[in-house]
Amino acid sequence: MSSHVATIEWQRADAVFVDNRYSRAHQWQFDGGAVVPASSSPHVVRVPLSNPANVDPEEAFVASLSSCHMLWFLDIARSAGYVVDRYVDHATGHMQRGADGKSWIALVELMPAVVFSGAKIPDDAGLEQLHHKAHEECFLARSVKSEIRIAGTWSHAA
């Protein structure tokens, strides 16, 4: 099996640190060369100690699930003979407090809008089946305990 590597780097700079007034801004570096500015969520740590312009772990979690689902969906749709022109997902992760009082992302809602073209277009049941298969294949969806709901739409390119 494969391994996937990310390097996460943070530096204290001139912050005292022990007073809890240090920046949570950091960066993610990936093996392909991409560098992503990251930070804690401003919902978790107030600005200016977090940077709302950066990606936070909760957003990245939601984006990773959405991206995994989309990539499987595209492959499964292609294999079934469908032509997908566009796929846009406005995914949302919902935080809750668990029985232990700790927060977690309990629900991720994927809301993909898919545009198909060509002679073969799925009906609503066919689209639901494509999403179901994509969800079953997504490595990340199988790796988490959060509920993942998919309620997308589709259209035919004019």
Buried (B, 14 or more C-beta within 10 A) or exposed (E): EEEEEEEEEEEEEEEEEEEEEBBBBBBBBEEEEEEBEBBBBBEBBEEEBBBEEBBBBBBBBBBBBBBBBBBBBBEBBEEEEBBBEEBEBEBBBBEEEEEEEEEBBBBBBBBBEBBBBEEEBBEEEBBBBBBEBBBEBBEBBEEBEBEBEBEBEBEEEE
